[in-house]
Amino acid sequence: MPRISFSSKKEKGIALIGAYLVISVLLGFVTALVTVSNTQNSIVNSYKRQTQALDLAEAGLDNALFFLRAQPTPPSGYNNFNPWGGAQALGAGNYNVLITDLGVGARARYKVISTGTVGITSKTLKNYLQIDNYARYIWFTETESFGNTNVWFWNQDYLKGPTHTNGHFNIANNPSFDGDVSSTDDYIRFYNNGNNINLSELTNPPYDNPNFMQGATLGSEYEVLPAKAQNLRSAAQNSESGKFYLTGDTTIVLNANGTMNVTNSNSGWSNKNMALPVNGALFVNKGELTISGTLKGRLSVGANYDINIPGSIVYATDPRTNPASTDTMGIISEQDVVINHNAPGPDLEIDAAIMAMTTSFMLDNWSQGPAKGDLTVYGGIIQDQRGPVGTFNGQTGQKVSGYSKKYSYDPRLLNNPPPYYPTTQDYVTLSWEEQ
């Protein structure tokens, strides 16, 4: 007869306890998984809100820039000003913008603070803007020709700094460009074969081999060159009762002690020694300006006729060897800036941001010998038509007349241009940071 066995109550209890333990462990795993999942979802949602808030803050900065660009003149007097009167809804949240005008003399003109908010999450960005100006170029031309004559960069030319033309570059042999190079046209003209080379052939042009150390961009945006130095005119008229808004031909010799000797017959001045204008602005109306010497201080000079340079213009404290130098020069002609053919010495140096609005920066009688030395410009050259400063023999590549170009950008001009230097009517960002 088969045996039938029965589990004791004790064995049944042990089995039940084991089942409870397994269920408890499983519930613990499930709870842990749910907790981890909830935590991860919370982290993901928090990150999503932070990213959205940051995007909204960036949108606020962009729209503040669009607002400033839309104004007919740079607005002044703002202090925590909101262009739209309050927060602007966008996407999942909103942004709130405050603009503060830091003043004309400040390194940065505007401070823009933008806060993006999504729910209870906010991100704040701060942007410092400066009114853009032409002093940010070592070289800027409307066209690389003088009248109907092409003007060439050639073997002995060296430009260090941002270079732009609204036309196309004319290249002979092997000039060097150390900085950003851009051209509105989509080709370069080379001297030795006369062909126009497009962008795809730029890396290996026949016969001529310019050294674009940081590359070159063709087909870039067109930039408008102003025809009048209106900011400088107004500043000279309003400074010291118009004392430095002069009429008629004027000669200035700058002195290393921070003064200048001025000759202007309409003012009754004959080599009169005086301090620089307090606001650094001097303008000659209905006359030519002749200027040379050593500058100590900050000064912009302008004229609605030609500005003549009979000799070197240098800084009393050279910023290339002394970074503490604040000496800064702007030379702005509404016509031409002309170097005297008989300027002393084989070499000539001009420390300044030079601007010839109507025509050119050039050497007087540039096609006549003898050959000179180096023309050093520390600052920048902005001109309508590219003016010649010398010639070379197309067969031998040797200089025939005038100067070789040694042009270097003064990096101080980017953030601290000469007083009342012409602007592009746009804005550049000096710094961008998250608070």
PyMOL commands that set and color helices and strands:
alter all, ss='L'
color gray80, all
select helices_A, chain A and resi 9-70+134-136+199-201+230-238+240-242+265-267+412-415
alter helices_A, ss='H'
color red, helices_A
select strands_A, chain A and resi 88-90+93-101+110-118+121-133+139-143+145-146+149-150+158-160+163-165+170-171+176-178+181-183+187-190+196-198+211-212+216-218+245-247+250-254+259-264+269-275+281-285+289-295+298-303+307-309+313-315+328-333+337-339+348-356+361-363+371-385+390-392+399-409+423-434
alter strands_A, ss='S'
color yellow, strands_A
deselect
rebuild
show_as cartoon
